[in-house]
Each structure stands twice: as structure tokens, then as C-alpha cells.
Amino acid sequence: MDTVVDSKAVNDCLDKIRPYIQHDGGDIELLGVDEFNVVYVSFKGACQGCMMASEDFSGGIKELLLEEVPNVRDVVLVG
């Protein structure tokens, strides 16, 4: 069985890109990690409902978490 994903490691990774998101008036929140090592995140502020949010998520945030945080199997954007 794979090691459980450390939520601190996920938050540390998100902190690398958080300033860029906050610069545009938004933020990203870690909602949790399930028993299958799937990470759940949500956009806040200006990012909620933004037409570019899904592209930014799949083309950047998801890739970054999958590459940099060991054992993450998937990243799901909630909301």
C-alpha cells in the first residue's frame, strides 16, 4: 500500500503558486486528501467562476501537485 499523502506537503506545494493566484484576487484552499490519496481543492475569491480557472487548474496546479507531492494519485477541483 502507498504511503498516505501528507497534507502539509500539499499545502507547501500550493504555497509556491498561491502568491500568483492571490495577485489576481483569488486563492486556493486544500479541502482534504482521501484514503485513495486523491487531493481535493477549491478556488476562492476572484477565481470562483473565472473562465480561466479550469485551465489554470488542469494545466498548472494539478500538474504541479502530481509531480511534486509523492503518492498523489489525482487532484480534483471542487466547486
mmCIF file of the N, C-alpha and C atoms, coordinates in Angstrom:
data_MODEL
# 
_entry.id   MODEL 
# 
loop_
_atom_site.group_PDB 
_atom_site.id 
_atom_site.type_symbol 
_atom_site.label_atom_id 
_atom_site.label_alt_id 
_atom_site.label_comp_id 
_atom_site.label_asym_id 
_atom_site.label_entity_id 
_atom_site.label_seq_id 
_atom_site.pdbx_PDB_ins_code 
_atom_site.Cartn_x 
_atom_site.Cartn_y 
_atom_site.Cartn_z 
_atom_site.occupancy 
_atom_site.B_iso_or_equiv 
_atom_site.pdbx_formal_charge 
_atom_site.auth_seq_id 
_atom_site.auth_comp_id 
_atom_site.auth_asym_id 
_atom_site.auth_atom_id 
_atom_site.pdbx_PDB_model_num 
ATOM 1   N N  . MET A 1 1  ? 0.835   -1.186 0.000   1.00 0.00 ? 1  MET A N  1 
ATOM 2   C CA . MET A 1 1  ? 0.000   0.000  0.000   1.00 0.00 ? 1  MET A CA 1 
ATOM 3   C C  . MET A 1 1  ? 0.879   1.249  0.000   1.00 0.00 ? 1  MET A C  1 
ATOM 4   N N  . ASP A 1 2  ? 0.467   2.262  -0.763  1.00 0.00 ? 2  ASP A N  1 
ATOM 5   C CA . ASP A 1 2  ? 1.215   3.512  -0.828  1.00 0.00 ? 2  ASP A CA 1 
ATOM 6   C C  . ASP A 1 2  ? 1.120   4.267  0.482   1.00 0.00 ? 2  ASP A C  1 
ATOM 7   N N  . THR A 1 3  ? 2.108   5.089  0.707   1.00 0.00 ? 3  THR A N  1 
ATOM 8   C CA . THR A 1 3  ? 2.120   5.962  1.869   1.00 0.00 ? 3  THR A CA 1 
ATOM 9   C C  . THR A 1 3  ? 1.019   7.005  1.715   1.00 0.00 ? 3  THR A C  1 
ATOM 10  N N  . VAL A 1 4  ? 0.413   7.359  2.829   1.00 0.00 ? 4  VAL A N  1 
ATOM 11  C CA . VAL A 1 4  ? -0.638  8.374  2.821   1.00 0.00 ? 4  VAL A CA 1 
ATOM 12  C C  . VAL A 1 4  ? -0.013  9.726  2.493   1.00 0.00 ? 4  VAL A C  1 
ATOM 13  N N  . VAL A 1 5  ? -0.693  10.492 1.659   1.00 0.00 ? 5  VAL A N  1 
ATOM 14  C CA . VAL A 1 5  ? -0.214  11.818 1.277   1.00 0.00 ? 5  VAL A CA 1 
ATOM 15  C C  . VAL A 1 5  ? -0.296  12.755 2.476   1.00 0.00 ? 5  VAL A C  1 
ATOM 16  N N  . ASP A 1 6  ? 0.789   13.477 2.704   1.00 0.00 ? 6  ASP A N  1 
ATOM 17  C CA . ASP A 1 6  ? 0.881   14.437 3.798   1.00 0.00 ? 6  ASP A CA 1 
ATOM 18  C C  . ASP A 1 6  ? 0.235   15.758 3.364   1.00 0.00 ? 6  ASP A C  1 
ATOM 19  N N  . SER A 1 7  ? -0.811  16.177 4.071   1.00 0.00 ? 7  SER A N  1 
ATOM 20  C CA . SER A 1 7  ? -1.497  17.417 3.693   1.00 0.00 ? 7  SER A CA 1 
ATOM 21  C C  . SER A 1 7  ? -0.580  18.631 3.836   1.00 0.00 ? 7  SER A C  1 
ATOM 22  N N  . LYS A 1 8  ? 0.404   18.566 4.737   1.00 0.00 ? 8  LYS A N  1 
ATOM 23  C CA . LYS A 1 8  ? 1.364   19.667 4.857   1.00 0.00 ? 8  LYS A CA 1 
ATOM 24  C C  . LYS A 1 8  ? 2.187   19.789 3.578   1.00 0.00 ? 8  LYS A C  1 
ATOM 25  N N  . ALA A 1 9  ? 2.578   18.661 2.999   1.00 0.00 ? 9  ALA A N  1 
ATOM 26  C CA . ALA A 1 9  ? 3.335   18.683 1.744   1.00 0.00 ? 9  ALA A CA 1 
ATOM 27  C C  . ALA A 1 9  ? 2.490   19.281 0.618   1.00 0.00 ? 9  ALA A C  1 
ATOM 28  N N  . VAL A 1 10 ? 1.191   18.974 0.614   1.00 0.00 ? 10 VAL A N  1 
ATOM 29  C CA . VAL A 1 10 ? 0.290   19.540 -0.392  1.00 0.00 ? 10 VAL A CA 1 
ATOM 30  C C  . VAL A 1 10 ? 0.196   21.043 -0.202  1.00 0.00 ? 10 VAL A C  1 
ATOM 31  N N  . ASN A 1 11 ? -0.010  21.492 1.035   1.00 0.00 ? 11 ASN A N  1 
ATOM 32  C CA . ASN A 1 11 ? -0.101  22.931 1.303   1.00 0.00 ? 11 ASN A CA 1 
ATOM 33  C C  . ASN A 1 11 ? 1.202   23.649 0.972   1.00 0.00 ? 11 ASN A C  1 
ATOM 34  N N  . ASP A 1 12 ? 2.331   23.018 1.276   1.00 0.00 ? 12 ASP A N  1 
ATOM 35  C CA . ASP A 1 12 ? 3.624   23.617 0.935   1.00 0.00 ? 12 ASP A CA 1 
ATOM 36  C C  . ASP A 1 12 ? 3.756   23.804 -0.572  1.00 0.00 ? 12 ASP A C  1 
ATOM 37  N N  . CYS A 1 13 ? 3.286   22.836 -1.317  1.00 0.00 ? 13 CYS A N  1 
ATOM 38  C CA . CYS A 1 13 ? 3.317   22.923 -2.778  1.00 0.00 ? 13 CYS A CA 1 
ATOM 39  C C  . CYS A 1 13 ? 2.375   24.023 -3.266  1.00 0.00 ? 13 CYS A C  1 
ATOM 40  N N  . LEU A 1 14 ? 1.182   24.091 -2.708  1.00 0.00 ? 14 LEU A N  1 
ATOM 41  C CA . LEU A 1 14 ? 0.230   25.141 -3.078  1.00 0.00 ? 14 LEU A CA 1 
ATOM 42  C C  . LEU A 1 14 ? 0.774   26.522 -2.744  1.00 0.00 ? 14 LEU A C  1 
ATOM 43  N N  . ASP A 1 15 ? 1.551   26.608 -1.663  1.00 0.00 ? 15 ASP A N  1 
ATOM 44  C CA . ASP A 1 15 ? 2.131   27.900 -1.274  1.00 0.00 ? 15 ASP A CA 1 
ATOM 45  C C  . ASP A 1 15 ? 3.079   28.454 -2.339  1.00 0.00 ? 15 ASP A C  1 
ATOM 46  N N  . LYS A 1 16 ? 3.626   27.583 -3.181  1.00 0.00 ? 16 LYS A N  1 
ATOM 47  C CA . LYS A 1 16 ? 4.512   28.035 -4.253  1.00 0.00 ? 16 LYS A CA 1 
ATOM 48  C C  . LYS A 1 16 ? 3.759   28.843 -5.302  1.00 0.00 ? 16 LYS A C  1 
ATOM 49  N N  . ILE A 1 17 ? 2.502   28.490 -5.523  1.00 0.00 ? 17 ILE A N  1 
ATOM 50  C CA . ILE A 1 17 ? 1.732   29.177 -6.565  1.00 0.00 ? 17 ILE A CA 1 
ATOM 51  C C  . ILE A 1 17 ? 0.677   30.120 -6.001  1.00 0.00 ? 17 ILE A C  1 
ATOM 52  N N  . ARG A 1 18 ? 0.421   30.013 -4.723  1.00 0.00 ? 18 ARG A N  1 
ATOM 53  C CA . ARG A 1 18 ? -0.604  30.841 -4.083  1.00 0.00 ? 18 ARG A CA 1 
ATOM 54  C C  . ARG A 1 18 ? -0.395  32.348 -4.320  1.00 0.00 ? 18 ARG A C  1 
ATOM 55  N N  . PRO A 1 19 ? 0.836   32.886 -4.237  1.00 0.00 ? 19 PRO A N  1 
ATOM 56  C CA . PRO A 1 19 ? 1.012   34.331 -4.462  1.00 0.00 ? 19 PRO A CA 1 
ATOM 57  C C  . PRO A 1 19 ? 0.518   34.798 -5.831  1.00 0.00 ? 19 PRO A C  1 
ATOM 58  N N  . TYR A 1 20 ? 0.667   33.962 -6.854  1.00 0.00 ? 20 TYR A N  1 
ATOM 59  C CA . TYR A 1 20 ? 0.219   34.327 -8.197  1.00 0.00 ? 20 TYR A CA 1 
ATOM 60  C C  . TYR A 1 20 ? -1.305  34.362 -8.265  1.00 0.00 ? 20 TYR A C  1 
ATOM 61  N N  . ILE A 1 21 ? -1.928  33.424 -7.577  1.00 0.00 ? 21 ILE A N  1 
ATOM 62  C CA . ILE A 1 21 ? -3.389  33.375 -7.548  1.00 0.00 ? 21 ILE A CA 1 
ATOM 63  C C  . ILE A 1 21 ? -3.932  34.561 -6.749  1.00 0.00 ? 21 ILE A C  1 
ATOM 64  N N  . GLN A 1 22 ? -3.290  34.845 -5.617  1.00 0.00 ? 22 GLN A N  1 
ATOM 65  C CA . GLN A 1 22 ? -3.726  35.954 -4.765  1.00 0.00 ? 22 GLN A CA 1 
ATOM 66  C C  . GLN A 1 22 ? -3.522  37.297 -5.448  1.00 0.00 ? 22 GLN A C  1 
ATOM 67  N N  . HIS A 1 23 ? -2.507  37.385 -6.299  1.00 0.00 ? 23 HIS A N  1 
ATOM 68  C CA . HIS A 1 23 ? -2.253  38.625 -7.038  1.00 0.00 ? 23 HIS A CA 1 
ATOM 69  C C  . HIS A 1 23 ? -3.456  39.000 -7.905  1.00 0.00 ? 23 HIS A C  1 
ATOM 70  N N  . ASP A 1 24 ? -4.171  37.999 -8.377  1.00 0.00 ? 24 ASP A N  1 
ATOM 71  C CA . ASP A 1 24 ? -5.353  38.233 -9.207  1.00 0.00 ? 24 ASP A CA 1 
ATOM 72  C C  . ASP A 1 24 ? -6.644  38.276 -8.386  1.00 0.00 ? 24 ASP A C  1 
ATOM 73  N N  . GLY A 1 25 ? -6.521  38.319 -7.062  1.00 0.00 ? 25 GLY A N  1 
ATOM 74  C CA . GLY A 1 25 ? -7.697  38.449 -6.207  1.00 0.00 ? 25 GLY A CA 1 
ATOM 75  C C  . GLY A 1 25 ? -8.344  37.142 -5.798  1.00 0.00 ? 25 GLY A C  1 
ATOM 76  N N  . GLY A 1 26 ? -7.651  36.044 -6.001  1.00 0.00 ? 26 GLY A N  1 
ATOM 77  C CA . GLY A 1 26 ? -8.221  34.745 -5.647  1.00 0.00 ? 26 GLY A CA 1 
ATOM 78  C C  . GLY A 1 26 ? -7.346  34.007 -4.648  1.00 0.00 ? 26 GLY A C  1 
ATOM 79  N N  . ASP A 1 27 ? -7.681  32.766 -4.443  1.00 0.00 ? 27 ASP A N  1 
ATOM 80  C CA . ASP A 1 27 ? -6.896  31.897 -3.574  1.00 0.00 ? 27 ASP A CA 1 
ATOM 81  C C  . ASP A 1 27 ? -7.296  30.460 -3.873  1.00 0.00 ? 27 ASP A C  1 
ATOM 82  N N  . ILE A 1 28 ? -6.526  29.539 -3.341  1.00 0.00 ? 28 ILE A N  1 
ATOM 83  C CA . ILE A 1 28 ? -6.838  28.114 -3.478  1.00 0.00 ? 28 ILE A CA 1 
ATOM 84  C C  . ILE A 1 28 ? -6.784  27.497 -2.092  1.00 0.00 ? 28 ILE A C  1 
ATOM 85  N N  . GLU A 1 29 ? -7.747  26.645 -1.815  1.00 0.00 ? 29 GLU A N  1 
ATOM 86  C CA . GLU A 1 29 ? -7.855  26.029 -0.494  1.00 0.00 ? 29 GLU A CA 1 
ATOM 87  C C  . GLU A 1 29 ? -7.789  24.512 -0.621  1.00 0.00 ? 29 GLU A C  1 
ATOM 88  N N  . LEU A 1 30 ? -6.995  23.898 0.226   1.00 0.00 ? 30 LEU A N  1 
ATOM 89  C CA . LEU A 1 30 ? -6.960  22.440 0.310   1.00 0.00 ? 30 LEU A CA 1 
ATOM 90  C C  . LEU A 1 30 ? -8.148  21.999 1.143   1.00 0.00 ? 30 LEU A C  1 
ATOM 91  N N  . LEU A 1 31 ? -9.033  21.215 0.543   1.00 0.00 ? 31 LEU A N  1 
ATOM 92  C CA . LEU A 1 31 ? -10.213 20.717 1.253   1.00 0.00 ? 31 LEU A CA 1 
ATOM 93  C C  . LEU A 1 31 ? -9.900  19.417 1.977   1.00 0.00 ? 31 LEU A C  1 
ATOM 94  N N  . GLY A 1 32 ? -8.954  18.644 1.432   1.00 0.00 ? 32 GLY A N  1 
ATOM 95  C CA . GLY A 1 32 ? -8.591  17.397 2.083   1.00 0.00 ? 32 GLY A CA 1 
ATOM 96  C C  . GLY A 1 32 ? -7.967  16.409 1.131   1.00 0.00 ? 32 GLY A C  1 
ATOM 97  N N  . VAL A 1 33 ? -7.544  15.303 1.719   1.00 0.00 ? 33 VAL A N  1 
ATOM 98  C CA . VAL A 1 33 ? -6.961  14.185 0.977   1.00 0.00 ? 33 VAL A CA 1 
ATOM 99  C C  . VAL A 1 33 ? -7.693  12.931 1.439   1.00 0.00 ? 33 VAL A C  1 
ATOM 100 N N  . ASP A 1 34 ? -8.221  12.157 0.491   1.00 0.00 ? 34 ASP A N  1 
ATOM 101 C CA . ASP A 1 34 ? -8.970  10.961 0.893   1.00 0.00 ? 34 ASP A CA 1 
ATOM 102 C C  . ASP A 1 34 ? -8.060  9.743  1.058   1.00 0.00 ? 34 ASP A C  1 
ATOM 103 N N  . GLU A 1 35 ? -8.651  8.617  1.408   1.00 0.00 ? 35 GLU A N  1 
ATOM 104 C CA . GLU A 1 35 ? -7.886  7.393  1.675   1.00 0.00 ? 35 GLU A CA 1 
ATOM 105 C C  . GLU A 1 35 ? -7.231  6.807  0.423   1.00 0.00 ? 35 GLU A C  1 
ATOM 106 N N  . PHE A 1 36 ? -7.608  7.303  -0.749  1.00 0.00 ? 36 PHE A N  1 
ATOM 107 C CA . PHE A 1 36 ? -7.013  6.839  -2.010  1.00 0.00 ? 36 PHE A CA 1 
ATOM 108 C C  . PHE A 1 36 ? -5.947  7.810  -2.512  1.00 0.00 ? 36 PHE A C  1 
ATOM 109 N N  . ASN A 1 37 ? -5.552  8.774  -1.661  1.00 0.00 ? 37 ASN A N  1 
ATOM 110 C CA . ASN A 1 37 ? -4.556  9.792  -1.995  1.00 0.00 ? 37 ASN A CA 1 
ATOM 111 C C  . ASN A 1 37 ? -5.005  10.710 -3.126  1.00 0.00 ? 37 ASN A C  1 
ATOM 112 N N  . VAL A 1 38 ? -6.297  10.988 -3.140  1.00 0.00 ? 38 VAL A N  1 
ATOM 113 C CA . VAL A 1 38 ? -6.849  11.975 -4.054  1.00 0.00 ? 38 VAL A CA 1 
ATOM 114 C C  . VAL A 1 38 ? -6.964  13.283 -3.284  1.00 0.00 ? 38 VAL A C  1 
ATOM 115 N N  . VAL A 1 39 ? -6.412  14.349 -3.853  1.00 0.00 ? 39 VAL A N  1 
ATOM 116 C CA . VAL A 1 39 ? -6.403  15.664 -3.229  1.00 0.00 ? 39 VAL A CA 1 
ATOM 117 C C  . VAL A 1 39 ? -7.602  16.461 -3.751  1.00 0.00 ? 39 VAL A C  1 
ATOM 118 N N  . TYR A 1 40 ? -8.296  17.139 -2.842  1.00 0.00 ? 40 TYR A N  1 
ATOM 119 C CA . TYR A 1 40 ? -9.449  17.973 -3.197  1.00 0.00 ? 40 TYR A CA 1 
ATOM 120 C C  . TYR A 1 40 ? -9.130  19.423 -2.864  1.00 0.00 ? 40 TYR A C  1 
ATOM 121 N N  . VAL A 1 41 ? -9.282  20.295 -3.865  1.00 0.00 ? 41 VAL A N  1 
ATOM 122 C CA . VAL A 1 41 ? -9.017  21.716 -3.682  1.00 0.00 ? 41 VAL A CA 1 
ATOM 123 C C  . VAL A 1 41 ? -10.198 22.533 -4.196  1.00 0.00 ? 41 VAL A C  1 
ATOM 124 N N  . SER A 1 42 ? -10.259 23.784 -3.769  1.00 0.00 ? 42 SER A N  1 
ATOM 125 C CA . SER A 1 42 ? -11.315 24.683 -4.206  1.00 0.00 ? 42 SER A CA 1 
ATOM 126 C C  . SER A 1 42 ? -10.730 26.070 -4.414  1.00 0.00 ? 42 SER A C  1 
ATOM 127 N N  . PHE A 1 43 ? -11.198 26.754 -5.445  1.00 0.00 ? 43 PHE A N  1 
ATOM 128 C CA . PHE A 1 43 ? -10.802 28.142 -5.662  1.00 0.00 ? 43 PHE A CA 1 
ATOM 129 C C  . PHE A 1 43 ? -11.669 29.054 -4.817  1.00 0.00 ? 43 PHE A C  1 
ATOM 130 N N  . LYS A 1 44 ? -11.094 30.152 -4.386  1.00 0.00 ? 44 LYS A N  1 
ATOM 131 C CA . LYS A 1 44 ? -11.797 31.159 -3.591  1.00 0.00 ? 44 LYS A CA 1 
ATOM 132 C C  . LYS A 1 44 ? -11.644 32.519 -4.259  1.00 0.00 ? 44 LYS A C  1 
ATOM 133 N N  . GLY A 1 45 ? -12.460 33.472 -3.823  1.00 0.00 ? 45 GLY A N  1 
ATOM 134 C CA . GLY A 1 45 ? -12.344 34.851 -4.296  1.00 0.00 ? 45 GLY A CA 1 
ATOM 135 C C  . GLY A 1 45 ? -12.598 34.981 -5.785  1.00 0.00 ? 45 GLY A C  1 
ATOM 136 N N  . ALA A 1 46 ? -11.750 35.780 -6.435  1.00 0.00 ? 46 ALA A N  1 
ATOM 137 C CA . ALA A 1 46 ? -11.930 36.086 -7.857  1.00 0.00 ? 46 ALA A CA 1 
ATOM 138 C C  . ALA A 1 46 ? -11.823 34.855 -8.745  1.00 0.00 ? 46 ALA A C  1 
ATOM 139 N N  . CYS A 1 47 ? -11.199 33.796 -8.248  1.00 0.00 ? 47 CYS A N  1 
ATOM 140 C CA . CYS A 1 47 ? -11.032 32.580 -9.058  1.00 0.00 ? 47 CYS A CA 1 
ATOM 141 C C  . CYS A 1 47 ? -12.324 31.777 -9.183  1.00 0.00 ? 47 CYS A C  1 
ATOM 142 N N  . GLN A 1 48 ? -13.240 31.957 -8.240  1.00 0.00 ? 48 GLN A N  1 
ATOM 143 C CA . GLN A 1 48 ? -14.512 31.239 -8.318  1.00 0.00 ? 48 GLN A CA 1 
ATOM 144 C C  . GLN A 1 48 ? -15.283 31.742 -9.525  1.00 0.00 ? 48 GLN A C  1 
ATOM 145 N N  . GLY A 1 49 ? -15.622 30.845 -10.405 1.00 0.00 ? 49 GLY A N  1 
ATOM 146 C CA . GLY A 1 49 ? -16.414 31.212 -11.571 1.00 0.00 ? 49 GLY A CA 1 
ATOM 147 C C  . GLY A 1 49 ? -15.623 31.840 -12.702 1.00 0.00 ? 49 GLY A C  1 
ATOM 148 N N  . CYS A 1 50 ? -14.325 32.035 -12.528 1.00 0.00 ? 50 CYS A N  1 
ATOM 149 C CA . CYS A 1 50 ? -13.496 32.603 -13.591 1.00 0.00 ? 50 CYS A CA 1 
ATOM 150 C C  . CYS A 1 50 ? -13.406 31.607 -14.744 1.00 0.00 ? 50 CYS A C  1 
ATOM 151 N N  . MET A 1 51 ? -13.516 32.100 -15.967 1.00 0.00 ? 51 MET A N  1 
ATOM 152 C CA . MET A 1 51 ? -13.463 31.219 -17.128 1.00 0.00 ? 51 MET A CA 1 
ATOM 153 C C  . MET A 1 51 ? -12.108 30.534 -17.277 1.00 0.00 ? 51 MET A C  1 
ATOM 154 N N  . MET A 1 52 ? -11.050 31.133 -16.754 1.00 0.00 ? 52 MET A N  1 
ATOM 155 C CA . MET A 1 52 ? -9.706  30.562 -16.877 1.00 0.00 ? 52 MET A CA 1 
ATOM 156 C C  . MET A 1 52 ? -9.381  29.587 -15.747 1.00 0.00 ? 52 MET A C  1 
ATOM 157 N N  . ALA A 1 53 ? -10.232 29.506 -14.737 1.00 0.00 ? 53 ALA A N  1 
ATOM 158 C CA . ALA A 1 53 ? -9.931  28.697 -13.549 1.00 0.00 ? 53 ALA A CA 1 
ATOM 159 C C  . ALA A 1 53 ? -9.678  27.232 -13.896 1.00 0.00 ? 53 ALA A C  1 
ATOM 160 N N  . SER A 1 54 ? -10.505 26.642 -14.740 1.00 0.00 ? 54 SER A N  1 
ATOM 161 C CA . SER A 1 54 ? -10.321 25.219 -15.050 1.00 0.00 ? 54 SER A CA 1 
ATOM 162 C C  . SER A 1 54 ? -9.037  24.986 -15.841 1.00 0.00 ? 54 SER A C  1 
ATOM 163 N N  . GLU A 1 55 ? -8.676  25.925 -16.718 1.00 0.00 ? 55 GLU A N  1 
ATOM 164 C CA . GLU A 1 55 ? -7.423  25.798 -17.462 1.00 0.00 ? 55 GLU A CA 1 
ATOM 165 C C  . GLU A 1 55 ? -6.221  25.956 -16.539 1.00 0.00 ? 55 GLU A C  1 
ATOM 166 N N  . ASP A 1 56 ? -6.288  26.935 -15.636 1.00 0.00 ? 56 ASP A N  1 
ATOM 167 C CA . ASP A 1 56 ? -5.203  27.137 -14.673 1.00 0.00 ? 56 ASP A CA 1 
ATOM 168 C C  . ASP A 1 56 ? -5.058  25.913 -13.779 1.00 0.00 ? 56 ASP A C  1 
ATOM 169 N N  . PHE A 1 57 ? -6.181  25.323 -13.420 1.00 0.00 ? 57 PHE A N  1 
ATOM 170 C CA . PHE A 1 57 ? -6.153  24.152 -12.552 1.00 0.00 ? 57 PHE A CA 1 
ATOM 171 C C  . PHE A 1 57 ? -5.502  22.972 -13.261 1.00 0.00 ? 57 PHE A C  1 
ATOM 172 N N  . SER A 1 58 ? -6.052  22.588 -14.415 1.00 0.00 ? 58 SER A N  1 
ATOM 173 C CA . SER A 1 58 ? -5.566  21.370 -15.082 1.00 0.00 ? 58 SER A CA 1 
ATOM 174 C C  . SER A 1 58 ? -4.193  21.557 -15.699 1.00 0.00 ? 58 SER A C  1 
ATOM 175 N N  . GLY A 1 59 ? -3.882  22.746 -16.160 1.00 0.00 ? 59 GLY A N  1 
ATOM 176 C CA . GLY A 1 59 ? -2.610  22.972 -16.818 1.00 0.00 ? 59 GLY A CA 1 
ATOM 177 C C  . GLY A 1 59 ? -1.481  23.368 -15.897 1.00 0.00 ? 59 GLY A C  1 
ATOM 178 N N  . GLY A 1 60 ? -1.796  23.659 -14.637 1.00 0.00 ? 60 GLY A N  1 
ATOM 179 C CA . GLY A 1 60 ? -0.744  24.117 -13.747 1.00 0.00 ? 60 GLY A CA 1 
ATOM 180 C C  . GLY A 1 60 ? -0.797  23.499 -12.366 1.00 0.00 ? 60 GLY A C  1 
ATOM 181 N N  . ILE A 1 61 ? -1.856  23.762 -11.662 1.00 0.00 ? 61 ILE A N  1 
ATOM 182 C CA . ILE A 1 61 ? -1.966  23.337 -10.270 1.00 0.00 ? 61 ILE A CA 1 
ATOM 183 C C  . ILE A 1 61 ? -1.978  21.819 -10.148 1.00 0.00 ? 61 ILE A C  1 
ATOM 184 N N  . LYS A 1 62 ? -2.802  21.169 -10.930 1.00 0.00 ? 62 LYS A N  1 
ATOM 185 C CA . LYS A 1 62 ? -2.889  19.708 -10.870 1.00 0.00 ? 62 LYS A CA 1 
ATOM 186 C C  . LYS A 1 62 ? -1.547  19.072 -11.232 1.00 0.00 ? 62 LYS A C  1 
ATOM 187 N N  . GLU A 1 63 ? -0.945  19.536 -12.324 1.00 0.00 ? 63 GLU A N  1 
ATOM 188 C CA . GLU A 1 63 ? 0.354   19.000 -12.750 1.00 0.00 ? 63 GLU A CA 1 
ATOM 189 C C  . GLU A 1 63 ? 1.411   19.175 -11.679 1.00 0.00 ? 63 GLU A C  1 
ATOM 190 N N  . LEU A 1 64 ? 1.444   20.360 -11.065 1.00 0.00 ? 64 LEU A N  1 
ATOM 191 C CA . LEU A 1 64 ? 2.434   20.646 -10.038 1.00 0.00 ? 64 LEU A CA 1 
ATOM 192 C C  . LEU A 1 64 ? 2.293   19.697 -8.852  1.00 0.00 ? 64 LEU A C  1 
ATOM 193 N N  . LEU A 1 65 ? 1.071   19.501 -8.378  1.00 0.00 ? 65 LEU A N  1 
ATOM 194 C CA . LEU A 1 65 ? 0.848   18.608 -7.241  1.00 0.00 ? 65 LEU A CA 1 
ATOM 195 C C  . LEU A 1 65 ? 1.204   17.166 -7.582  1.00 0.00 ? 65 LEU A C  1 
ATOM 196 N N  . LEU A 1 66 ? 0.821   16.716 -8.773  1.00 0.00 ? 66 LEU A N  1 
ATOM 197 C CA . LEU A 1 66 ? 1.130   15.336 -9.176  1.00 0.00 ? 66 LEU A CA 1 
ATOM 198 C C  . LEU A 1 66 ? 2.636   15.113 -9.299  1.00 0.00 ? 66 LEU A C  1 
ATOM 199 N N  . GLU A 1 67 ? 3.363   16.135 -9.752  1.00 0.00 ? 67 GLU A N  1 
ATOM 200 C CA . GLU A 1 67 ? 4.810   15.999 -9.931  1.00 0.00 ? 67 GLU A CA 1 
ATOM 201 C C  . GLU A 1 67 ? 5.578   16.139 -8.621  1.00 0.00 ? 67 GLU A C  1 
ATOM 202 N N  . GLU A 1 68 ? 5.132   17.033 -7.742  1.00 0.00 ? 68 GLU A N  1 
ATOM 203 C CA . GLU A 1 68 ? 5.962   17.391 -6.597  1.00 0.00 ? 68 GLU A CA 1 
ATOM 204 C C  . GLU A 1 68 ? 5.590   16.728 -5.271  1.00 0.00 ? 68 GLU A C  1 
ATOM 205 N N  . VAL A 1 69 ? 4.371   16.235 -5.149  1.00 0.00 ? 69 VAL A N  1 
ATOM 206 C CA . VAL A 1 69 ? 3.963   15.632 -3.877  1.00 0.00 ? 69 VAL A CA 1 
ATOM 207 C C  . VAL A 1 69 ? 3.887   14.116 -4.065  1.00 0.00 ? 69 VAL A C  1 
ATOM 208 N N  . PRO A 1 70 ? 4.741   13.385 -3.353  1.00 0.00 ? 70 PRO A N  1 
ATOM 209 C CA . PRO A 1 70 ? 4.773   11.929 -3.510  1.00 0.00 ? 70 PRO A CA 1 
ATOM 210 C C  . PRO A 1 70 ? 3.426   11.273 -3.202  1.00 0.00 ? 70 PRO A C  1 
ATOM 211 N N  . ASN A 1 71 ? 3.086   10.287 -4.005  1.00 0.00 ? 71 ASN A N  1 
ATOM 212 C CA . ASN A 1 71 ? 1.925   9.415  -3.829  1.00 0.00 ? 71 ASN A CA 1 
ATOM 213 C C  . ASN A 1 71 ? 0.566   10.040 -4.154  1.00 0.00 ? 71 ASN A C  1 
ATOM 214 N N  . VAL A 1 72 ? 0.516   11.290 -4.630  1.00 0.00 ? 72 VAL A N  1 
ATOM 215 C CA . VAL A 1 72 ? -0.775  11.862 -5.043  1.00 0.00 ? 72 VAL A CA 1 
ATOM 216 C C  . VAL A 1 72 ? -1.221  11.124 -6.298  1.00 0.00 ? 72 VAL A C  1 
ATOM 217 N N  . ARG A 1 73 ? -2.437  10.586 -6.259  1.00 0.00 ? 73 ARG A N  1 
ATOM 218 C CA . ARG A 1 73 ? -2.966  9.834  -7.409  1.00 0.00 ? 73 ARG A CA 1 
ATOM 219 C C  . ARG A 1 73 ? -3.781  10.714 -8.346  1.00 0.00 ? 73 ARG A C  1 
ATOM 220 N N  . ASP A 1 74 ? -4.462  11.713 -7.786  1.00 0.00 ? 74 ASP A N  1 
ATOM 221 C CA . ASP A 1 74 ? -5.279  12.610 -8.596  1.00 0.00 ? 74 ASP A CA 1 
ATOM 222 C C  . ASP A 1 74 ? -5.546  13.870 -7.793  1.00 0.00 ? 74 ASP A C  1 
ATOM 223 N N  . VAL A 1 75 ? -5.930  14.921 -8.500  1.00 0.00 ? 75 VAL A N  1 
ATOM 224 C CA . VAL A 1 75 ? -6.299  16.185 -7.875  1.00 0.00 ? 75 VAL A CA 1 
ATOM 225 C C  . VAL A 1 75 ? -7.629  16.593 -8.471  1.00 0.00 ? 75 VAL A C  1 
ATOM 226 N N  . VAL A 1 76 ? -8.600  16.888 -7.595  1.00 0.00 ? 76 VAL A N  1 
ATOM 227 C CA . VAL A 1 76 ? -9.960  17.213 -8.023  1.00 0.00 ? 76 VAL A CA 1 
ATOM 228 C C  . VAL A 1 76 ? -10.291 18.633 -7.580  1.00 0.00 ? 76 VAL A C  1 
ATOM 229 N N  . LEU A 1 77 ? -10.795 19.423 -8.532  1.00 0.00 ? 77 LEU A N  1 
ATOM 230 C CA . LEU A 1 77 ? -11.249 20.773 -8.246  1.00 0.00 ? 77 LEU A CA 1 
ATOM 231 C C  . LEU A 1 77 ? -12.720 20.705 -7.870  1.00 0.00 ? 77 LEU A C  1 
ATOM 232 N N  . VAL A 1 78 ? -13.053 21.158 -6.672  1.00 0.00 ? 78 VAL A N  1 
ATOM 233 C CA . VAL A 1 78 ? -14.422 21.134 -6.163  1.00 0.00 ? 78 VAL A CA 1 
ATOM 234 C C  . VAL A 1 78 ? -15.018 22.521 -6.313  1.00 0.00 ? 78 VAL A C  1 
ATOM 235 N N  . GLY A 1 79 ? -16.242 22.571 -6.835  1.00 0.00 ? 79 GLY A N  1 
ATOM 236 C CA . GLY A 1 79 ? -16.919 23.859 -6.958  1.00 0.00 ? 79 GLY A CA 1 
ATOM 237 C C  . GLY A 1 79 ? -16.737 24.409 -8.269  1.00 0.00 ? 79 GLY A C  1 
# 
